[in-house]
């Protein structure tokens, strides 16, 4: 621990805070031998009173899904009581204790968090993961999930990893502590017992860069002569040093060590069987003479240091390594070793080998079922390399790309797709999935316009080949058309779907039928005779397809069906732990709540969607959710709304996300409109560009009533009339009373006298048939303003009071200020009212409070929101303090009395 005072103070601080209930973690990073493992061991020694869980990453297991998590949790899993059934089952299936469907990665992550939280109930927990750069990706993603939620847990997560090797151990929520070489004084102290001159010490320090392990291992070893222009690279020299020491001390055991180095880690029996096949003496394993190189915990045999393993493995020539891998494949042949066996066979193969490729393919299927996309990707990629037939190789590359995309390896997925597309003899059925996958990659990591261009040429063909199998692809085309504001998409769909026989009772056909109706409506055909039955749509089970179907239904004016599909899809995603689908779905739910003025729910969903989108690597989804948050902030009149909207606009412009740009422009326009700066509002609202009857609901056309109001107030009647006429034409092609109410409001603003009164009356009547309280109140405000200007103060006060009450309950401060100003101008003394208690809660607190209102327990809320029960309890305590209550019963009554908006 020489020269590590700062790091030791940090570790002691983490342990102290965790013992007080406030957890955290760090990742120690540095080159091999720099002292990472020593610091971890020191932390374990100082963790008095802690329960310590330990795991070590290993390169051969780096593609085995959850191998590191298995080390970490399996020893204590039997000691945990109270784990929710689905979570307990997920871990039991994952670790092979029971048979069942493969658990979703995010359900595994939530289960891991729950295990640690339960273990920490009686004493704090220290989780130590050494060589985390060789930990498998699913485990690293699970630990990243846990790291983001340690604040309220008495737990510490300590990782050690090399910065530029293996998987990189990318856990952005853990503080990174880079370990540098020892300073001169610390290095000399380390070498005190060595018989070295000062000059020799200085030379050794220069060659090693202060690496403690290198200093110890190379002390006394011959160094390059003085005056050599450059010393050997530390990494190469250290490897040579390790190999030289092994050859000097254990030359007779080198074949055995090469065998173990090729295996990485495994059971003692397995290595003994492989040694017997190679006629290698395994006796040293029982005589403790290799203990300085190997560790054995009773189940797994492995090298103590990866550099030793690397040096020994590469000391064997290629043909010898191939023979070793064949022996390991034969030795590790148990039911749980099939992936390991296939991997060794793949490493042993030279040139095309279809039999081995088939075994790798089967292995990939098995590990994929266990939630191991990284292992599946590696196995399938190697299988493709061993495949001679071009078409079969292309299919295996596509499957590998699918696994890569599922695991979040977007760049690797693109590389595999590139290779697959270069394969000869691919037919149409082979190329369609490649194009669809490229479109998905473009949607999540690029631009929806790119995705649309990629997918469009294939839609007529997929409808011809297998319309039900590719129904999600057709729905995706429609969704991309909406996001990109490409009206031609609906004309395409109208032509392609015309005449195709569809069965309304079949769920996938029901989606295509809904798309046919939507395309007819968007292209000007009479919607009055187009009706659909939502019963078949309710039978859908894919959250993403359900969400897209909900968007189509909502665009047709069937808000109830759209909302039901959104919520059911979100619930399915939560129950299944599918955080990626949920992040995507929450944007739609938030937009729906926002369109109906339920700003609290919209903010809660958009914030949750943003957080999840960041976690699963969906930058476009994250940007859209931030756009909705900006729109909520603008409607509430928050001071940071303009800055937030400008940030979203900049990012959306760079990413080419037209829908997120619309959210930002509307937010900026509403800020100016509420403040009475009408010309500025017009500038922002017209930046959206042109709109037409085929434009998507709640996006471009949703802005038009705001624009009409701004144009009328700015005295630009002709432009206002033109915009109103376009909106009128669009609203006739929906069945929504809300759009009809807004069309009537636009007519009222353009009229005078009795005609205006009649249009306002019609608008208010239609508002009562919808559930958009915010727009209803805005219509009341506009009517009140007109009545006051017409000196009908008593009538004006009636509508203005109603609007003020709604704005107050919604927490829309800017609109409340405007209506209170009108009330004062109408001769009424008006002061701001206090907002409801629930409006003071943060989005996270509101989500938890609403769940309490449903009667859920803390454990059930934790499972729904991907939190730990302890975190739920922490937020509930804050809720109780904020609104001055002392029991869940009081909170449930408050939720019922003060329905959040």
PEJO-V781107 format. One record per backbone hydrogen bond with DSSP energy under -1.0 kcal/mol. CO is the residue of the C=O (numbers start at 1). NH is the residue of the N-H. If there is no record, write none. Layout:
# PEJO-V781107
co | nh
CO | NH
CO | NH
This chain:
# PEJO-V781107
co | nh
1 | 4
4 | 8
5 | 9
6 | 10
7 | 11
8 | 12
9 | 13
10 | 14
11 | 15
12 | 16
13 | 17
14 | 18
15 | 19
17 | 22
18 | 21
24 | 157
25 | 175
26 | 159
27 | 177
28 | 161
29 | 179
31 | 34
33 | 213
35 | 39
36 | 40
37 | 41
38 | 42
39 | 43
40 | 44
41 | 45
42 | 46
46 | 48
47 | 50
51 | 126
53 | 128
55 | 130
58 | 61
59 | 62
61 | 64
64 | 67
66 | 70
67 | 71
68 | 72
69 | 73
70 | 74
73 | 76
73 | 77
76 | 79
77 | 80
84 | 88
85 | 89
86 | 90
87 | 91
88 | 92
89 | 93
90 | 94
91 | 95
92 | 97
92 | 98
93 | 96
104 | 108
105 | 109
106 | 110
107 | 111
108 | 112
109 | 113
110 | 114
111 | 115
112 | 116
113 | 117
114 | 118
115 | 119
116 | 120
118 | 121
124 | 51
125 | 156
126 | 53
127 | 158
128 | 55
129 | 160
130 | 57
131 | 134
132 | 135
133 | 167
136 | 140
137 | 141
138 | 142
139 | 143
140 | 144
141 | 145
142 | 146
143 | 147
144 | 148
146 | 149
147 | 150
150 | 23
150 | 153
153 | 155
154 | 125
155 | 24
156 | 127
157 | 26
158 | 129
159 | 28
160 | 132
161 | 30
165 | 168
169 | 171
171 | 174
175 | 27
177 | 29
183 | 187
184 | 188
185 | 189
186 | 190
187 | 191
189 | 192
191 | 194
194 | 196
197 | 201
198 | 202
199 | 203
200 | 204
201 | 205
202 | 206
203 | 207
204 | 208
205 | 209
208 | 211
210 | 182
211 | 215
212 | 216
213 | 217
214 | 218
215 | 219
218 | 221
225 | 228
233 | 237
234 | 238
235 | 239
236 | 240
237 | 241
238 | 242
239 | 243
240 | 244
241 | 245
242 | 246
243 | 247
244 | 248
245 | 249
246 | 250
251 | 254
253 | 257
254 | 258
255 | 259
256 | 260
257 | 261
258 | 262
259 | 263
260 | 264
263 | 265
266 | 301
267 | 271
268 | 272
269 | 273
270 | 274
271 | 275
272 | 276
273 | 277
274 | 278
275 | 280
282 | 285
283 | 286
288 | 291
290 | 293
290 | 294
293 | 304
295 | 302
300 | 297
301 | 266
302 | 295
305 | 309
306 | 310
307 | 311
308 | 312
309 | 313
310 | 314
313 | 316
317 | 321
318 | 322
319 | 323
320 | 324
321 | 325
322 | 326
323 | 327
324 | 328
325 | 329
326 | 330
327 | 331
328 | 332
331 | 333
334 | 337
337 | 341
338 | 342
339 | 343
340 | 344
341 | 345
342 | 346
343 | 347
344 | 348
345 | 349
353 | 357
354 | 358
355 | 359
356 | 360
357 | 361
358 | 362
359 | 363
360 | 364
361 | 365
362 | 366
363 | 367
364 | 368
365 | 369
367 | 372
368 | 371
372 | 376
373 | 377
374 | 378
375 | 379
376 | 380
377 | 381
378 | 382
379 | 383
380 | 384
381 | 385
382 | 386
384 | 387
386 | 353
389 | 393
390 | 394
391 | 395
392 | 396
393 | 397
394 | 398
395 | 399
396 | 400
397 | 401
398 | 402
399 | 403
400 | 404
401 | 405
402 | 406
403 | 407
404 | 409
405 | 408
408 | 410
409 | 413
410 | 414
411 | 415
412 | 416
413 | 417
414 | 418
415 | 419
416 | 420
417 | 421
420 | 423
427 | 431
428 | 432
431 | 435
432 | 436
433 | 437
434 | 438
435 | 439
436 | 440
437 | 441
438 | 442
439 | 443
440 | 444
441 | 445
442 | 446
447 | 451
448 | 452
449 | 453
450 | 454
451 | 455
452 | 456
455 | 458
456 | 459
458 | 462
459 | 463
460 | 464
461 | 465
462 | 466
466 | 470
468 | 471
470 | 474
471 | 475
472 | 476
473 | 477
474 | 478
475 | 479
476 | 480
477 | 481
478 | 482
479 | 483
480 | 484
481 | 486
486 | 489
487 | 491
488 | 492
489 | 493
490 | 494
491 | 495
492 | 496
493 | 497
497 | 500
503 | 506
506 | 510
507 | 511
508 | 512
509 | 513
510 | 514
511 | 515
512 | 516
513 | 517
514 | 518
515 | 519
516 | 520
517 | 521
518 | 522
519 | 523
520 | 525
521 | 524
527 | 530
534 | 538
536 | 539
537 | 540
542 | 546
543 | 547
544 | 548
545 | 549
546 | 550
547 | 551
548 | 552
549 | 553
550 | 554
551 | 555
552 | 556
553 | 558
554 | 557
556 | 735
557 | 559
558 | 562
559 | 563
560 | 564
561 | 565
562 | 566
563 | 567
564 | 568
565 | 569
566 | 570
567 | 571
568 | 572
569 | 573
570 | 574
571 | 575
572 | 576
573 | 578
574 | 577
577 | 579
578 | 582
579 | 583
580 | 584
581 | 585
582 | 586
585 | 589
586 | 590
587 | 591
588 | 592
589 | 593
590 | 594
591 | 595
593 | 598
594 | 597
596 | 773
597 | 599
598 | 602
599 | 603
600 | 604
601 | 605
602 | 606
603 | 607
604 | 608
605 | 609
606 | 610
607 | 611
608 | 612
609 | 613
610 | 614
611 | 615
612 | 616
613 | 618
618 | 622
619 | 623
620 | 624
621 | 625
622 | 626
623 | 627
624 | 628
625 | 629
626 | 630
627 | 631
628 | 632
629 | 633
630 | 634
631 | 635
632 | 636
633 | 638
636 | 813
638 | 641
640 | 644
641 | 645
642 | 646
643 | 647
644 | 648
645 | 649
646 | 650
647 | 651
648 | 652
649 | 653
650 | 654
651 | 655
652 | 657
657 | 661
658 | 662
659 | 663
660 | 664
661 | 665
662 | 666
663 | 667
664 | 668
665 | 669
666 | 670
667 | 671
668 | 672
669 | 673
670 | 674
671 | 675
672 | 677
673 | 676
676 | 678
677 | 681
678 | 682
679 | 683
680 | 684
681 | 685
682 | 686
686 | 689
692 | 695
696 | 699
700 | 703
703 | 707
704 | 708
705 | 709
706 | 710
707 | 711
708 | 712
709 | 713
710 | 714
711 | 716
712 | 715
715 | 717
716 | 720
717 | 721
718 | 722
719 | 723
720 | 724
721 | 725
722 | 726
723 | 727
724 | 728
725 | 729
726 | 730
727 | 731
728 | 732
730 | 733
731 | 734
736 | 740
737 | 741
738 | 742
739 | 743
740 | 744
741 | 745
742 | 746
743 | 747
744 | 748
745 | 749
746 | 750
748 | 751
752 | 756
753 | 757
754 | 758
755 | 759
756 | 760
757 | 761
758 | 762
759 | 763
760 | 764
761 | 765
762 | 766
763 | 767
764 | 768
766 | 769
767 | 770
772 | 776
773 | 777
774 | 778
775 | 779
776 | 780
777 | 781
778 | 782
779 | 783
780 | 784
781 | 785
782 | 786
783 | 787
784 | 788
785 | 789
786 | 790
787 | 792
788 | 791
792 | 796
793 | 797
794 | 798
795 | 799
796 | 800
797 | 801
798 | 802
799 | 803
800 | 804
801 | 805
802 | 806
803 | 807
804 | 808
805 | 809
806 | 810
807 | 811
807 | 812
811 | 813
812 | 816
813 | 817
814 | 818
815 | 819
816 | 820
817 | 821
818 | 822
819 | 823
820 | 824
821 | 825
822 | 826
823 | 828
824 | 827
837 | 840
838 | 841
842 | 846
843 | 847
844 | 848
845 | 849
846 | 850
847 | 851
848 | 852
849 | 853
851 | 856
852 | 855
857 | 861
858 | 862
859 | 863
860 | 864
861 | 865
862 | 867
868 | 872
869 | 873
870 | 874
871 | 875
872 | 876
873 | 877
874 | 878
875 | 879
876 | 880
877 | 881
878 | 882
879 | 883
880 | 885
887 | 891
888 | 892
889 | 893
890 | 894
891 | 895
892 | 896
893 | 897
894 | 898
